[in-house]
Amino acid sequence: MMDPDAHGYHDAAQNGMAAGEQPATFYPDDDAQIDEFMGQDYNEEDEERKHYRRKRLAVLRNLVCASLSSMLTYAVYLGLLQVQLILHYDETYREVKYGNMGLQDIDRKMLMGINITPIVALLYTPVLIRFLGTKWMMFLAMGIYALFVSTNYWERYYTLVPSAIAIGAAIVPLWAAVGNYVTRMAQKYYEYLHYKEEHVQDQGKAPKGACHRYIITFQCIFYFFFNMSFIFAEMPTAFFLDTYLCKANHTLFSVKYCGTDAWGTIEGLNRTVLWKLPQSISLIIMESVLMGVAFLAMLMVLTLCGPAYRPTEEIDLRSIGWGNIFQLPFKHMRDYRLRHLFPLFIYSGFEVLFACTGFALSYGVCSLGMEHLSGLIMTYGASASLSSLLCLWVLRLSRQVSLSAGALLHAVLIIGLFCWAPAPLDLRPANVTALYLVSALWGLGGALNKTGLAAILGMFYEHKERQDFAFCIYHWCQAMAIFVVYLWSAAYMKVKLGILLVTLLAAIASYLWMEQKLARKVPFRIPRIPKPRHQVRGYRYLEEDNSDQSEEEEEGKGDKQSLGAEEDPQLEGDTQDHQQIGAEGDLLGL
């Protein structure tokens, strides 16, 4: 039966209470019922701590899954491309398998599509990332890489060339989205670790430099996994193709010059490099395994990687206007910090492709034979993977240490390679050891370079609305450098090494000049991010409680309340050519 006091309480609620009348009281054992419902040992603070610990573990899962999926995608792409180019190079394979179809001509057009298409990537990459979102951009681009694998089941002009052009179009969006995603995970980890801070609870900006240690750590972890792609990329060659390759005394019979004396790739390499043609069923099995790995990478992003932004943040990122999104990468180039890093961006593209083509082929394969190609690149990948963790010393030392040490090591190696011309078929242990040692040291310098650059970009552009633009410019410059390497493929090795050395010296000089300007507190210019332009539809955007209001709108509203009509210098228009001055720590981003 119902308690009569409960009837009185409901009647009072329905009929209203007289002025000054006290409301009806609840059951005396309400607290006991709540305790019984929640459990006797319920502790709100302890449950909150467990909740944010689960959030941090989810962020770490996102980081590891994004790193592994990126590593698998790049490994499948490099491994299949290498096997494809070696098979198509063999004259007997082309004649027996495909007759007069012109596979080498198809390969040239395919490489042209992969290397030329990214030239225009800066025009559409930010728009794609803002439209699709960071996670879905990664998923779509990895799907395009899987499409490239599928076209190798039917090798024709109308399958290989369009898929190569699609890969060229997806290169910059994929790696820009991945760089942005890793940086966002570092910032989220900071938020979930310091969830009691007032600015975190209000979803405001973190203090300058608060996320730096997490950005450095997360970038090191990402490149530790990603550089393993060079190891796994050699698995198809090591476990499948090596059983069909001829020995060095056959493939290098007509080779006269190697190393610094070489022209092109390997002048005089035998036109037949296979002693036996692989069976079609073996090729189908290998391609099916690679296809499965590519699908696994896509599924990891789809199911295990969480979003980089909250839904309201995604809406704000898009609603600044597509015209502004298109222009902002070019406007960010006004920042002298980014302009001073351009030579380093270009050199990072030079060095990774030179390691896989120039050094591995003109020095390694030219001297030791095709059977050592996998070992040299796997040594490079293993060294780069382990060396990526060395960038953690930036947490204790200055950030200049990583890039300066990597540049110095590469400069010494380039000068040594400039003077070194190993003899063809020189299989002495000293020569073999020297080639593998140079490969490992090149991987060490490359890891310090790429990991340090990604960490610096994340530290300079901490604001969530700017990161995709900065990483777009970085990877676009890398793609332009790879295009230049594609153009110089037939050049004299001394010319290639000279371009590498000049670019490296210019890059490190430009970087040190930037650090000096920051130390002198020279103001830099960051373009204004326009306010989101929301359309009022239904209940979603209420003026009094706008859940999608950006941080800059909130700051602008607070400044108007406290300072009247005075404008915030952070929000000054670009058309007035105004340099941001602001506070000293806020100005330098340190």
Steps between C-alpha positions, in 0.01 A plus 500: 500500500609857432612715789241774580783754523575429137134589410540831677825573319349437156190707582717791605699472179180498289307773677797726568618623840395810680748783541745424775383141535778246542522219241422149602795304635644187335524164659734501794695209354572660158875505560492138600314407181755691288784325680328166447452576128859619442658248729639537847862539380426758229758779488434778249860620482631147456249427221596824325864403519424156351293659225784725387749218527285306251496810281881517506526132412263560208725782379804270516303238308417762235868593470624141467227402254556809283874432501461132415247566223725767347796265520309213336361722224839643406667158525246346262541787255882495500525121496260451211651786299850356542396148393304641208790712370751212528270258317420750226871576455575139406489466123402132499211560742360776279517296181363176643230643725376804311652494150527847347274679749780740598518450876803727542315783329204438732737509798640835391151646470405347833800656679424827327145491634617423855761778502336779299144494641603620852619831350143633520421329832526823700190629318266225619658330803370741771154500343489120497618468860250760625214350295559134586661540841846379600407138571289454188768661284744238627250223428425621147869546408588153628215367287665658195825319587300175521355582157856520363568149631182365340591632154808276492275198456442625142805693383387725221543865408142587597539339845854587611525861382166629644571330834849656505349845437251436784789412732680818401187696586469325840863523615492851649147475654584168666823604669371847587198340668722249682733774630201703618344192663813412700531860624133508603542175694786657694281799587212275600729299726599824674133592546410161649804503727428852633122472501473696825655812351255784447589563135446131423160492666399813308637352172731800470852535370781332688789718622780548249740207506281282721464229235856509366633197684201292390533614136868402496429163662210415270693595186790280611264207556335556160830506309624199695215298349488677164867448415444127536315527169838481325558164668160354414516645147786262425308190606355432149848530350676304773252210524371489143709675236850417629449135407471603134783757481826424317832518680714814493752360249218488243309822573817712542704343219504819285502758783813716496437788741333518842454757772612854430612410144160358401256649250126456547405202713727209400655539158560162331269291722403179321159510332411164654511486880279190549641150452147355505162665445263493800175310454181702465343329801798605714457862393126483577571361849755772572265776380212351699709510818588865434134574427402346832757710685372816327142416605621430855652849513171651383300306759735607779434865417127441462435299815783572745593865437277757666427844356761773524246770593170522682193533272454866589867568424464330160207730422701806599796390285279480190278799557770766455427484126651288224663802340685574824605136534642514147698819571633429849791269401639779284440758773688286752806531279527861623623361831879523481536188717333292232695666219829428676401133529430464124857384415480234773164382364653464154811326629291248695339399170840480329668284758240226538471440126878521452542229765256266319616570143828690470698331776330160505531455121803699383716400798349183646351301212765624255774360722340201673217388269120492510496245780625763748233761421259374768771486764616857440151651516403290804815623675400856418147444635611328821752773575246776428238330716724464805657842450159671505491439874823698539300817439366456851821672611331823387300472824825563689710692249433778253279427199785607269694187598294255295504685169858621536634152584310341209619767256862470614496121464349519150750767393791273599342205317434703182861620489617141550270370224624778272850351522405130497459286188477131601598252232236277338486146636708599802376244752783540750378512863642851546299637206181322611540627856564856382185505285279367780656743748430798274141378459455482878656843558284654227194358674618653829533847347172472311311401815637798694402725210141384445409449866647837599317681219162347589549584869597861424195549278276368777663733754486808278137450395329378815163650410266230376380719211846539347661157515359358179625804303853469640523127430354551151784739416759263649394194302438701185863618512608139548296397195662779295844372605406145398394637160845659460666168587284336234625756245869450586487117478723500188750758632864449599537383862733789587226742389246326725734507799584866432131596501449303822792670674404853391139445606609360837735792574235753399241318712704491820616861454140613448384306806772642727418850374137441595600391850715811534209724398276328753764550769507872413119497526443617145121508454354253253175530315223242530190548282162553657268200519155635401211453737269204428192596301220284632152471354221481754311177442255379761632483852864443416643854496334707768647845544499487879660156526702438185657158542704545183650834594872508424765590753579823318133607525503430871823694546368786290182515710702504822725777368200711402356466847826593670656748258200656331549573135874422494583228248698184575827514299476124446188560289621790288416466130759388249406776257654763729844328484515500878770299679395324812679639798317368810670375809861388485441136581191485283691663215788256481305183570766383743 
